[in-house]
Amino acid sequence: MHWKQLKAYRLENNYRVGIIGAGAIVESSHIPVLKVLPGISIQWVYDRDTSRSQLVSKMFRIPVLENEEMEKAIEDIDICLLTIPYGARRKYIELCAAKGKALYVEKPFAITAGEHIDYCKLFQPYELAIGFQRRYYQTAGLLKNLVRSELFGRLQKIQFNQGYFALKGNKPFLSDAALAGGGVIIESAIHTLDQLLLITGATAVNVKDALSLQKNGIDYDSKFETVLSGKDIFIEVGAGISSMRNLSNGVHFFFEHASVMCSMSPDEKPGIFDKNGKRLSLDIGRIENGDNAGENARSIGAAFYFFWKDFLSAIGTKSPNMTSAVNSLLTTSWIEQVYTKINHRS
């Protein structure tokens, strides 16, 4: 089926979506969610790898777009979903902005705060979203409310480890810094860094030090120390990120009177320990019933659903919210500071 065969329409609160990039995240998460959201029509899918776009087309009965038809096709949609590698996105971001279309960009969005701000200036604040879907995880909501409630006293320190070693190939673009934007920090660990900002309510980031094993702009094994601060907030964060070593994975939150350990999966029940490291059996269900408890996702699919629903709400009400790119600038700033420290030492 060709995209021109699908009748273009636009009704109040109905949105026509075009998809650029037909990778695994589109196949497994975005399209299944878009298919069940009311008022959404997927007009076409495009991928430079035609075998991918043809596969997705057959799986979901979505028209395939040819690259030479891109400009006209974008004119006939309301929202573009962009999931191709970081280094190949600029022309599509600028084209969507020029055509006045809303845009949902998968991370990584930008590698510097300046770049982030420049892209945001091209759109209305409610028209541009960055795919930090893990903000909606139930675990993140629970930890946010735990910090705010001060049930165990004030949060003082965080240790975040993410490290997996596997003898297998990976996507070719991940070894090209110009396309990927960096290595495992920006490609994967960025999600947890973003969650930590949400959980702590920090309004400023200061990376104190960073060490990294990298080659040609790709980080493979890194350590960095950060201070998160804000109103009545001063939290030290240590991070170990690796694609070469198996680490003791998870996030350890150190409060005044106890510590909490979790892997940050969507619906995990965190482990709670006293100051001596003894596991405690506590009912923290009342903490889970904090703000927006009904919008906390217990699965990856639910997180994508809530994110898309809120992005559509932002567009419909013309009001930015948690999905909006303007509200994730601090995450980009954290990434920029880490890479600046790493590159300075190289």
VOGU-3710 file (C-alpha; in Angstrom, 3 decimals, decimal comma):
1> mhwkqlkayr> 0,000/0,000/0,000  1,282/3,452/-0,861  0,792/6,330/1,560  -1,117/8,353/-1,039  -3,795/5,645/-1,073  -4,685/6,477/2,528  -7,155/9,348/2,620  -5,743/12,251/4,620  -8,181/13,659/7,131  -8,090/15,962/10,127
11> lennyrvgii> -10,959/16,178/12,596  -11,035/17,906/15,969  -8,753/15,957/18,355  -7,876/13,449/15,641  -4,230/13,343/14,645  -2,414/12,019/11,592  0,981/10,532/12,456  3,970/9,861/10,209  6,864/7,690/11,409  10,500/8,169/10,397
21> gagaivessh> 12,495/5,132/11,500  11,215/1,551/11,620  13,467/0,011/14,253  12,625/-2,281/17,147  11,231/0,437/19,402  8,718/1,457/16,731  7,712/-2,145/16,085  7,434/-3,249/19,714  6,268/-0,109/21,517  5,186/2,935/19,515
31> ipvlkvlpgi> 2,938/1,393/16,881  1,101/-0,979/19,263  0,306/2,015/21,490  -0,690/4,292/18,605  -2,988/1,575/17,300  -5,052/1,596/20,504  -5,103/5,339/21,168  -8,355/6,972/20,020  -8,168/9,632/17,356  -4,848/8,461/15,870
41> siqwvydrdt> -4,271/7,542/12,227  -0,803/6,319/11,215  -0,397/7,685/7,696  2,980/6,193/6,725  6,298/4,783/7,887  9,726/5,504/6,390  13,105/3,887/6,970  16,306/4,124/4,963  16,455/0,343/5,306  13,539/-0,524/3,032
51> srsqlvskmf> 13,377/-4,077/4,385  12,508/-2,654/7,814  9,799/-0,341/6,526  8,349/-3,145/4,388  8,307/-5,487/7,399  6,563/-2,967/9,627  4,132/-2,190/6,821  3,155/-5,844/6,505  2,917/-6,367/10,261  0,666/-3,378/10,936
61> ripvleneem> -0,838/-2,554/7,523  0,784/0,885/7,388  1,678/2,530/4,059  5,374/2,846/3,192  6,808/6,243/2,331  9,617/6,813/-0,148  12,259/9,365/0,788  11,669/11,552/-2,250  8,053/12,032/-1,105  9,025/13,145/2,409
71> ekaiedidic> 8,377/16,888/2,178  4,863/16,521/0,767  4,053/13,696/3,164  5,007/15,777/6,205  2,670/18,521/5,000  -0,199/16,019/5,260  0,367/14,915/8,873  -0,060/16,536/12,283  2,607/14,702/14,279  5,910/13,150/13,250
81> lltipygarr> 7,569/10,396/15,295  11,347/10,458/14,753  13,361/7,411/15,895  16,406/7,354/13,619  19,958/7,807/15,038  20,835/11,162/16,606  23,276/12,205/13,882  20,757/11,779/11,056  17,895/13,779/12,577  18,604/17,463/12,087
91> kyielcaakg> 17,120/17,822/8,603  13,896/16,106/9,676  13,601/18,183/12,857  14,040/21,368/10,846  11,613/20,193/8,150  8,898/19,433/10,721  9,452/22,833/12,315  9,255/24,595/8,946  5,988/22,806/8,174  4,527/23,623/11,606
101> kalyvekpfa> 4,196/19,984/12,696  4,378/18,552/16,201  7,343/16,256/16,766  8,083/13,331/19,091  11,823/12,568/19,117  13,327/9,492/20,721  16,391/10,096/22,873  19,141/11,111/22,585  17,699/14,463/21,569  20,756/16,700/21,923
111> itagehidyc> 24,297/16,416/23,232  24,621/20,008/24,465  22,258/22,348/26,271  22,762/24,877/23,472  21,618/22,408/20,832  18,648/21,450/23,000  17,586/25,091/23,350  18,047/25,794/19,632  15,717/22,932/18,687  13,139/24,012/21,273
121> klfqpyelai> 13,076/27,505/19,747  11,845/26,025/16,460  8,578/24,763/17,998  5,855/25,845/20,351  6,694/24,374/23,803  3,790/21,892/23,641  4,671/20,701/20,116  8,020/19,037/20,849  8,421/15,911/22,987  11,454/13,797/23,932
131> gfqrryyqta> 10,908/10,091/24,583  11,773/9,844/28,271  8,962/7,359/28,829  10,556/5,942/31,983  9,466/9,053/33,842  6,114/7,308/33,988  7,342/4,122/35,658  5,523/3,290/38,873  8,915/2,797/40,549  9,962/6,361/39,703
141> gllknlvrse> 6,699/7,710/41,101  7,107/5,717/44,306  10,677/6,926/44,826  9,694/10,522/44,105  7,020/10,369/46,777  9,394/8,597/49,165  11,898/11,448/48,801  9,229/14,091/49,196  7,637/12,453/52,246  11,006/12,140/54,045
151> lfgrlqkiqf> 9,759/8,901/55,587  13,395/7,864/56,099  14,720/11,385/56,503  16,350/13,490/53,815  17,962/11,908/50,780  21,725/12,422/51,003  23,418/10,276/48,358  22,712/8,081/45,334  24,837/5,375/43,724  23,827/4,319/40,214
161> nqgyfalkgn> 25,471/1,348/38,488  24,683/0,013/35,027  27,048/-2,502/33,519  26,545/-5,505/31,250  29,100/-7,484/29,268  27,979/-9,507/26,278  29,894/-11,079/23,386  27,511/-10,083/20,632  27,260/-7,555/17,882  25,248/-4,362/18,107
171> kpflsdaala> 23,669/-1,824/15,809  26,393/-0,440/13,495  25,532/3,207/14,184  26,360/2,714/17,885  30,059/2,556/17,007  29,874/5,861/15,086  29,967/8,842/17,456  28,644/11,212/14,787  25,495/9,111/14,468  25,084/7,871/18,038
181> gggviiesai> 26,140/11,063/19,826  28,267/9,049/22,260  28,346/5,645/23,888  26,428/3,761/26,537  25,901/6,844/28,726  23,820/8,775/26,209  22,331/5,717/24,505  21,087/3,898/27,593  22,031/5,318/31,004  20,451/8,664/30,111
191> htldqlllit> 17,044/7,221/31,012  18,035/6,630/34,622  19,757/10,001/34,876  16,503/11,586/33,719  14,542/9,578/36,291  16,889/10,699/39,073  16,192/14,339/38,259  12,459/13,665/38,447  12,768/11,696/41,696  14,954/14,236/43,500
201> gatavnvkda> 13,323/17,400/42,180  16,783/18,842/41,504  17,009/22,098/39,580  20,788/22,193/39,040  23,506/19,687/38,099  27,223/19,951/38,700  29,471/17,133/37,457  32,547/17,111/39,685  34,702/14,481/37,999  34,562/11,806/35,316
211> lslqkngidy> 36,819/9,005/34,095  36,133/6,977/30,989  37,496/4,310/28,686  36,518/5,479/25,229  37,566/5,269/21,603  36,672/7,619/18,749  34,109/9,436/20,850  32,313/6,302/22,071  32,338/5,720/25,834  32,508/2,077/26,933
221> dskfetvlsg> 33,306/2,194/30,652  32,872/5,318/32,783  32,652/6,650/36,301  31,469/10,114/37,239  30,545/12,091/40,347  27,738/14,647/40,359  26,016/16,963/42,813  22,293/17,553/42,350  20,979/20,664/44,029  17,921/22,835/44,380
231> kdifievgag> 15,752/24,327/47,080  16,841/22,518/50,266  18,507/19,839/48,098  22,150/18,769/48,007  22,602/15,172/46,850  25,813/13,457/45,815  25,421/11,011/42,924  28,017/8,424/41,968  27,623/6,563/38,673  29,357/3,602/37,088
241> issmrnlsng> 28,312/2,913/33,484  29,821/0,131/31,387  29,262/-2,000/28,324  32,401/-4,017/29,128  31,823/-5,153/32,724  29,054/-6,734/34,727  28,367/-4,390/37,634  26,141/-4,627/40,683  23,308/-3,033/38,766  20,678/-0,770/40,215
251> vhfffehasv> 20,223/2,489/42,076  20,963/2,799/45,787  19,331/5,730/47,591  20,903/6,663/50,925  18,567/8,487/53,304  19,326/9,764/56,812  17,766/6,748/58,532  17,634/3,987/55,917  18,598/3,107/52,352  16,539/1,940/49,386
261> mcsmspdekp> 17,766/-0,274/46,545  16,042/-0,972/43,244  16,728/-1,762/39,591  14,311/0,921/38,280  12,170/-1,601/36,413  8,588/-0,350/35,930  6,819/-2,041/38,853  9,591/-3,097/41,201  9,122/-3,133/44,977  12,349/-1,546/46,230
271> gifdkngkrl> 14,377/-3,190/48,965  14,602/-1,179/52,189  17,546/-1,510/54,590  18,453/-0,032/57,960  21,728/1,796/58,598  23,440/-1,527/59,322  22,349/-3,035/55,996  19,617/-5,256/57,471  16,617/-5,646/55,180  13,421/-4,204/56,614
281> sldigrieng> 9,862/-5,371/56,066  7,800/-2,230/55,737  4,444/-1,453/54,161  5,099/1,505/51,882  1,829/1,142/49,982  0,593/4,497/51,248  3,581/6,171/49,601  2,535/4,681/46,265  -0,769/6,520/46,474  0,894/9,868/45,933
291> dnagenarsi> 0,296/12,331/43,109  -0,757/10,828/39,768  -0,645/7,271/41,152  -3,104/6,209/38,460  -0,686/7,393/35,755  2,269/5,388/37,032  3,085/2,610/34,560  3,599/-0,953/35,716  4,921/-2,068/32,331  6,992/-0,660/29,484
301> gaafyffwkd> 3,954/-0,621/27,213  1,941/1,335/29,760  4,739/3,911/30,026  4,589/4,497/26,258  0,800/4,738/26,452  0,821/7,337/29,227  3,555/9,315/27,467  1,696/9,429/24,168  -1,563/10,286/25,918  0,078/13,215/27,715
311> flsaigtksp> 1,810/14,423/24,545  -1,526/14,465/22,727  -3,014/16,304/25,692  -0,223/18,910/25,501  -0,960/19,478/21,813  -4,715/19,609/22,367  -4,551/22,060/25,271  -1,505/23,933/23,941  0,124/23,497/27,344  3,558/21,869/27,877
321> nmtsavnsll> 3,763/19,023/30,365  6,121/16,235/31,460  6,574/15,065/27,849  7,768/18,443/26,585  11,365/19,006/25,492  11,512/22,280/27,415  11,168/20,230/30,598  14,170/17,966/29,982  16,902/20,539/29,417  18,556/19,613/32,729
331> ttswieqvyt> 18,967/16,011/31,552  20,838/17,225/28,463  22,940/19,533/30,632  23,945/16,555/32,796  24,981/14,582/29,725  26,897/17,530/28,309  28,830/18,040/31,539  29,746/14,349/31,757  31,120/14,270/28,212  32,918/17,556/28,685
341> kinhrs> 34,741/16,121/31,712  35,484/12,871/29,858  36,829/14,631/26,780  38,900/17,030/28,858  40,719/14,061/30,377  41,235/12,281/27,048
//
